[in-house]
């Protein structure tokens, strides 16, 4: 008699769980298991691995295929001796690199403050973190009193654009443009180790920067080169959100995690499309029984060329595609589980920060 698998999400079924060939957007899906050693998998619509990359670093936290036909990868440069707040954080980065189809590293850039996200522009855009000045720290509203870092510090984000040679050409410090009271920590039980906790930088078509700050539950647009915040969306519309991105119609698509909602007593996730001018939600996806869809951390959503939306329920490694009407037409669960540490009782996880779908033509350009 076989023993029962003690990992709940493996018991629920892995790999491909459904595919409507007529309604799904046909292509290849890319993902990097969060706690893996640096493996990226490209799967076809039937869940078969069409290609695999092995990067020199674990994900810090994901990779994507560029319009130039290369792989851009955010890696985690681990240093066991670094026991600082940033050094031991699970979302630490430290390096970005560009690789070809065969996994050859074409170029690489390191930055000790890099975390979560980095994007290839003509240069490289990096999301970074720094220790706050104590005077600013005292003015940050919200969070759990006394729950700062062990040394009493608090951290906040900055964004830097750098050349591949390491020259800094533009920088934006959150503490210089955000009011610590207005953009305070939204969830009352959130620790005060970080003020902003950024998780996304995204260059828009007008070259302005779309940024997501999880702790204040805010998505903002930073104007370049002035640095002014020219648009902001916050609670109760969104809560601890991830991965805002601009759609072709100018609207903003957001994975709204909903861990600590201010307008509902039950945590639940949804994906929303927001019209920028009115800030109205013009499309959304959530389960009819709302708690059936919930990822408290990570995750993303992207709009596909056929109008469907690809969603990564990141905490549980579940990817699924929905139509405009909310019908699920493709579903896959990451079958690759890794221990989160070397401890004997470590959590075994298949979580994924983000996933992306690419057409056969886009993949062909890489080869």
Secondary structure by P-SEA (a helix, b strand, c coil): cccccccccccccccccccccccccbbbbbbbcccccbbbbbbccccccccccccccccccccccccccbbbbbbbbcccccccccccccccccccccccccccccccccccccccccccccbbbbbbcccccaaaaaaccccccccccccbbbbbbbbbbbcccccccbbbbccccccccccccccccccccccccccccccccccbbbbbbccccbbbbbccccccccccccccccccccbbbbccccbbbbbccccccccccccccbbbbbcccccccccccccccccccccccccccccccccbbbbbcccccccccccccccccbbbcccbbbbccccccccccccccbbbbbcaaaaaaac
